[in-house]
């Protein structure tokens, strides 16, 4: 047994993929920003090293000429306590150190001679070395590389922290945009879902994206083919039933004339059997015509109708055939619905005809219509088992009843209700009773 393929949400898949793409792009952007930022900071720090050296060296040269003791290293004191990230050392060409910053360390500078000039990485420091007075005085300005790495790291963190806030916000905006982009698809699906079984007209003017146009055209073409197939089937059923009416009426009339002339009891009994069969065939033809109408279009009207008034008229029409057993309970206020008048009358007639045939002749038939367009028909009979109750809406299913009928009454009613956009439920025993049969039809209400 093959496992059913799990359905996935298109919106969820788009958001997941878009989230991954955004994350990858953010990481790539952050990496690229880090490279550019490191290069820019290095250039800025190198410029600071060079500017510091060029400013301090002339002053140091003047200071060296004015010194009384040339062999003493002069270390400038700090005006106040602070972290010194740039340290420097001034020396002569032969390596004699003349001047140092207060936090200078010997291991940070180059001690070999002659000194190279320019930018040099040495002992985890970045050095800038330049000379003055024809190469007699040199200055080395040192900066720890760790300080540069920390500056780059802090700058990247300053860039990354806003992304942590922008990221969820971007995903939320993306979710809203994806939902808005998929809204025409949901509208299209709702339009298909809201259609009744008899409505197979093309769906148009939904402002769907261009990419979905082939799918819409394919669905419309499929609906057109289904409509033609169903119309052909309904026309055949209606035509066949209609064509049977005339010959059946003719045969019935001839048989009735023959019955009056027959004197033999056996022949009269056979004629009566033939008349009953012809009557059953006429009823079946009429039911087939009703079924063809139930499966056709036109079950909804353009303007709302008052179901309470319509129900009252149909009940009065069938009151004689029911032997006065019909008890109607309807609201005083109108119950408006866009159900077609003829379709509603056909629905009520089938429900009441089923109740009259299968209900006890000495018990009333209750018909209740509520303001929310819920129609309930209850007749008294022995309760049905669950198997029979489940199959009552099948065509030509009669169960164990001995009453005459075609087995199409509830099937026609169910088809009408489905085409009207309502729902029908069967109960046996009836709700609140220990016996009986109850049909509850919920029809759409017009506001």
N, C-alpha and C positions, 0 to 999 in steps of 0.2 A: 504494500500500500504506500503510495507516494505521499510525501508530506506536502502540505499546502504551503505555497510560497508566502512568506510574511510580507504584508503590505508595508510600504514605507511612505513617509510623508515627504512630498516634494519640497514643501517649505522648510522642513527640518533638514533635508539633505542640502538645500541651498545655503542655509545658515551655517551648517557645519563646514561645508567647503569654503564658504566666504570667510568664516572665522579662521580656518587654517591659512588661507591666502593672506588675510590681514596680518596674522601673527608672523608669517614668513617675511612679508614685506616690511613689517615693523623691525624685525630682527636684522634684515639686510640693510634697512635704512639706518638703524642704530650702529651697525658695524661700519657702514660707509661714513656716517657722521663721526664715528670715533677716529677713523683714519684721517679724515680731513681735519678734525679738531686737533689731533695729535700733531699733525704737520703745522697747523697754524700756531699752536702753542709753542712748539719748538722754535719756529721762526721768531715768535715774539720774545721767548726767553733768550734766544741767541742774540737778538737785537739789544735786549737789556744787558746781557753780559758785555757786549761790545761797547755800548754806550757808557756803562759803568767804568770799563777799563780806560776809555778815551777821556773821560772826565777826571779820573783819579790820577792817572799817570803824569800829566803836566804838573799837577799840584805836588805830587810826590817828588818829582825832579827838582822843583824849586826848593822843597823842604830839605832835600839831601844836600844841596849846595850851601844851605844855611846851617847845617848841623856842625856842632863842635866835635862830636865823637863819631867817626865814621864806622867804627867796628861794632857799635851797639845796635841791636835790633830794636826798633821803636814799634811798640804795639799800641795802637790807638784805643783808648778806653771808650766804652759805650756810655752815651749820655743817660740812658735809662735801660732797665732790663727788658730785653726783647729777643725773639728768635731771629737769628741772622741766617738767611737762606743763601745770600751771596757773600762769599769770603774772598779776600784778595791778598796778594803778596807782591811787593815790589822788591826787585833785586837787581844786582849789576850783571854784566855779561859773564863775569867769571863765577857767578853763583853766590855772591855775598848778599844776604837778605837785609834790606834796609827798613822796610815798613810792612806791617801786617795788620789786618783787621782783628778785632778783639776775640773773635771766635774761630780764627784760622787754625787749622791743624796741618802739621807738616806732611802727613800722609796723603793729603788732598792735592798736593802740588808736585810738579815734576822738578827733580833736583839735578838732573844731568844737564850738561852744557855741550854745545850751544842749545838754547831753547828753540823749538819750532814755533812758528807763529801761526795764528789762526785758531780754528775750533778743533778741539781734541777731546775724545772720551778717555778718561784716565781714572782708575781706582774708583769706579762707580760714581764719577763726577763728570760734569761737562765743563771743560776749561776753554777760556779764550785768552790767548797770549798775544801781546803786541809789544813793540819796542819804541824807544824815543832816543834822541840825541845820537843818531847814527849807530843804533844798536848797542849803546852803552848801558841803558837802563831798560829793564823788562818788567812787565806786570802780568800776573796770572790771576784771573778772576774765575773762581770755581763755584759751581752750583750742583748740589746732589741730584743725581738722576732720579732717585726715589721721590724727590719733591715734584719733579715733572710728571712722573707716573701718577702720583697722588692727585695732581691738578687735572690730568686727563680723566682719571677715574671719577673724581668728584663732578667734573663737567658732564661726563656720560650719565652719571646718576641723576644729575639735574635735568638731563634730557629724558631719561627713562621714566622718572617718577610721574611726569604729566601723562606719559603714554599709558601708565597703569590706570589712570583715571579716564583718559580718552578712549582706551580700549573697550571697556564695557559699554560706554556711551555710544561708541561706533557700532558695536554689535546690536545695541538696542535700536539705533537709527536704521541699521541694515535690516533688522527684523521688521520694522515698520514699513520700510520701502519694499521688501520682498512681499509682505502681506498685501500692501497696496497694489503691487504689480500682479499678484495672483488673484486679486479680487474679481476681475472679469471671469476667471476660470471658475471660481466659486459661484458667481452669478449664473454662469452657463449651466453648471451642475444643478443648481437649485431650480433653474427653469425646466430642466429635464425631469427632475424629481417631482415637481409640482404638477406635471401634466398627468391627466388621467389616461387610462388604458386606451380610450377612444381618440385621443388627441395626438395625431401623428403628423401635424403640420410642421413645416420647416421653422426653425428658430432663427430669427434675424434681428438685426439692430441691437446687438449686445456690446458693440465697441470692443471686440476681442482683439488681442494683438495679432499682427500679421502672421506670426509663426503658427498660430492655432487655426488659421483659416482653412488649411487642408483638412484638419480633423473635423471642423464644423461642416464643411462641405460633404465629407464622407458620411457623417452622422445623418445629415439631411437627406442624402441619397439613400441611405439605408432605411430611414423612416419612410421615404417615398415608396420604396419597393415593398416595405411591410404594409403600407397603406393600400397599395394596389392589390396585394395578396389578400388582405383582410376584406377589402371591398368586394373582390371577386368571390370570396367564400360567402360573405353575407348576401350578395346578390343571388348566388346560387340557392342558398337556403330560403331566402324570401321568395324568389321566383318559383321554386319547387313547391313551397307551401301554398303560395297564392294560386298556382295552377291546379293544385289539388282541390281547392275549394269548389270550383264549378262542377267538375265531374262527381265529386262526393255529394254535393247538393242534388245533382240530377239523379244519381243512384239512390239516394235516400228517398227522394220523392217517388221514384218508380217502385221502390221496395214498399213504401207505405201504401201505395195503390194496390200492390200485389197482396199485402197482408189483409186488406179488406175483402179480397176475393177468395182467399184460401179458406177452405172448410175443414181440411184435414188437420188434426191437432199436431201431428209430427211435423208437417210442413210449416204450420204456423210457428211452432217452437224454433225450427231452424231459421225461419225468417226473422224472428225476434233476436236470435243470436247474431244474425247478419247485421241487423239494425244496430245492435249494441256495438259491434265491431266497427261499423261505419261511424257511429257517434264518437267512439274513442279515437278513430283516425282523424275525424274533423277537429276534435279537441287538440290532438297532437299537432296538426297543421297550424292551428291558431297559436299554440305555444311556440312553435318554431318561428312564426312571424314575430311574436313578442321577443324571442331571443335574438333574432336578427336586429330588431330595433334597439335592444339593450346593448348589443355589441357595436352599434353604429355611433355616429357623432350626434351632436345636438341634444345632449342630456342636460346642458346648462343654458339658462336664458340670459339675455343681455341685461334685463332689469329684474330686480328681486321680486319674488312672489310671496304672498301670505300663505304659509303651509297650513295654518289653522283653518282657514276658510276652505281650502282645497280638500283637506282631510274630512271636514264636515260633509261636503258634497258627496265624496266617494262613499263614506259610511252610510249616508242616507240612501244612496243608490243600491247598496248591497244589503240593506237591512231586511228586505223581504226575503231574499235568498237565504239569509242567515236565520230566518224564523224569529226575528226580533231579538236575537241574543247579543247584538253588538252594543257595548257600553263605551261611550266616548268620553274621555276626560281631556279637555284642551284648555289652554290659558285664554284669558280674556283679551290680553294684548296680542297684537300681531306677532307672528313668528316669521321673520323675513329671511328668505334664502333665494339664491339664484338657480335653484333647481327648476328644470323645465316642467311645465304644468302637466303635459301628457306623460312624461317619464315618471313624475311623482305619482300620478293616478295609477299608472301601470304597476309601480312598486307596491302601492297600498293594496291594489286588487289581488296581486299574487300572494301577499302576506295574509290577507283576510281569507282568500280562497283556500289557502293551506290550513288556516285555523278552523274554518267551517267544516272542511272535509275530515280533518283528523282530530278535532275536539269533540268532547261529549255533547250530544244534542240537548241534554237537559241542563247544561251549565253555560253561563254567559262567557262572552269573549271580551276581554278588556283591551281597550285601545287608549294609550296615554301619550300625549304630546306635551313636552316640556318647553319652556321659553328658549332653551338652548338648542332647539331643533333635534331633540332626541325622541324618536318614535319607538314605542314599546307595544308589542302585541302579545297577549297571554291567552292561551286556551288550556282547558283542563283535559288531561289524558294521563295514561300511565307513563311514568318517567322512562326516558330512553337511556340505554347504556352509553358509555363513552365512545365506543367504536361507531355506533350508529350516529351519534351526535357529530362526530368528526367528519362523517361522509355525507351529511345531509345536503351540503352545498354542491355535491357532485351531480353532474347531469345524469338523469334517468335512474338515480338511486332512490328506491322507495322503501327500503328497510323491510320490516315485518308487518307493515300496516295492511289491513284488508280493504281499506277505502280505495275507490277508483281514483285514478290520477295519471299524470304523465311522468312524474318524477322530475319535472323541470321548474316547478314553481319557485323553490328557494334558490335554485341555480340562476334563474332569471333575476330574482331579487338581488342576489349577491353581485351579479354582473352590473345591474343598474347602479347599485350603491358604489361600486368601485369606479364606474364611469363618472359618477357625480362628485367624486372626491371624498366620500364618507367611509364609514366602516360598519360592519354588521357582526353582531355576536349572538350566539345561540346558547340557551341555558335549559337544562332539563335535569332535575325538576326546576320549576320557575323559582326565581329568587324570593326567599321568604316563605316558600311553600314546600310541601313534601311530595308534590306531584306536579304535573302540568308541563307545558312547553312554552318558552318565552323567547321572542326575537327582539333584539334591541338594535335599532339603526340610528347612528349618529350622522346627521347631515351637516354640511357646512352652513354657517350662519352669516348673513350679510349685516355689516355694521350700519 
